[in-house]
Amino acid sequence: MATASAAPRIERDSIGERTLPREVYYGVQTLRAAENFPITGHRCHAEMIVAIAQIKKAAALTNVELGLIPGDVAKAIVTACDEIIAGKLQDAFIVDPIQGGAGTSFNMNANEVIANRAIELLGGVKGDYKVVSPNDHVNYGQSTNDVYPSAGKLAVLEVLIRAVERLGELKLALEQKADEFDDVLKMGRTQLQDAVPIRLGQEFRAWSHAIARDIARLTRAQEEVRVLNMGGTAVGTGLNADEDYVRRIVPALSKVTGLELRQSEDLIDGTQNLDCYPAVSGAVKACAVNLSKMCNDLRLLSSGPRCGLGEIELPPMQNGSSIMPGKVNPVIPEVVNQVAFLIMGHDVTVTMAAEAGQMELNAFEPVIFHCLIESIQSLDHAVGTLIEHCIVGIKANRERCQALVDGSVGIITALVPHIGYQNAADLAKRAIKTGESVKELLLREGILDGATLEKILEPKGMTTPGIAGRELL
């Protein structure tokens, strides 16, 4: 027979009564949401949980300063929020990140957990909402429609800041490789065909510049999510929120989070229009495009080891085949490619969900936040593994690079100012047909002497602006 302390508790909402285990911190509305939305099998991102606790803390501090909620209740709410921010009570947030109701389920999950923990701190029994009410105390002056979007923006901002830091590490790693490989001459390629020589260091530096642009874009994107509609309550009009609370809540939240936050100039606009999320997602997608293109290049440049380009060597990370002994695959660039594909798909979802809102509210922010946070976190993690397990360990196959340059007809382009386009084209055709190198043909036919040829084909001269061997003209 169950003891009184172990007996379940009964909670009521507008739908009816439900029985819950006595020890759980969530309540009846959270339970219904968990049953209604078994979608991804995951819980909301930890960043979302921390963000909503920060909002509830800021609201409690503001409300108690204005005399809108009792001091002991506010103190207990703040303590409960601090525990959540510190990583406690995470298992009490059980609703799926993708949910109907525009985030009401997540907001009530937070309200119920904070209320029950506050009740406990005040010596009460979980579920006794006369002590601390999820709605009348924890949610005072708020609506899901300003709390949930603001929590999502705080979470997105948090992961964006970390991703930008990680991209800074990648930029530095690429620049270091650019310096290391600055003297390695290799063939450049356009449309997968031999073009003209380029230095391997120049290729790495070009990638670093692309990443620098991504850093700039993602830094600008942070400004999109620093603007919150807190204080707007249900539709942006601020109904049921004290005027002083509306004025103070965002500064209070800035203080709680340590982040520079701003309130929407028009809270109605801030509640119904979600164009900021496609803007952020677009910047994340652009970064994914650059990363994926770079990883495509890394896979091609390292192809081989005997029958491909083989101009660079990637660090060997694991066996590449269950049937082919000794095979090693470019698994790190491959996983970055896949993360890029994930991000591109999520970008479509974010775009469609942002467009699909109606009238004063968009009901589809849950899928926006789920996709956007997952995209940014995956980007962050992919970049980290790319740096650690690939970029820093890349080696240049200098002999292979030089051999391909020597055997290519691409160097003929540098000779055009000296022997003319048509002569150069004829030489290229003969070299391809006979298998001889361009150098061999030029010397054998007496078109240029060895000293002149070396000056024209000097590596720096062929890989910087100007005419190679101009002084000879």
Secondary structure, 3 states (H helix, E strand, C coil): CCCCCCCCEEEECCCCEEEECCCCCCCHHHHHHHHHCCCCCCCCCHHHHHHHHHHHHHHHHHHHHCCCCCHHHHHHHHHHHHHHHCCCCHHHCCCCCCCCCCCHHHHHHHHHHHHHHHHHHCCCCCCCCCCCCHHHHHCCCCCHHHHHHHHHHHHHHHHHHHHHHHHHHHHHHHHHHHHHCCCCEEEEEECCEEEEEEEHHHHHHHHHHHHHHHHHHHHHHHHHCCEECCCCCCCCCCCCCCHHHHHHHHHHHHHHHCCCCEECCCHHHHHHCCCHHHHHHHHHHHHHHHHHHHHHHHHHHCCCCCCCCCCEECCCCCCCCCCCCCCCCCHHHHHHHHHHHHHHHHHHHHHHHHHCCECCECCCHHHHHHHHHHHHHHHHHHHHHHHHHCHHHCEECHHHHHHHHHHCCHHHHHHHHHHCHHHHHHHHHHHHHHCCCHHHHHHHCCCCCHHHHHHHCCHHHHCCCCCCCHHHC
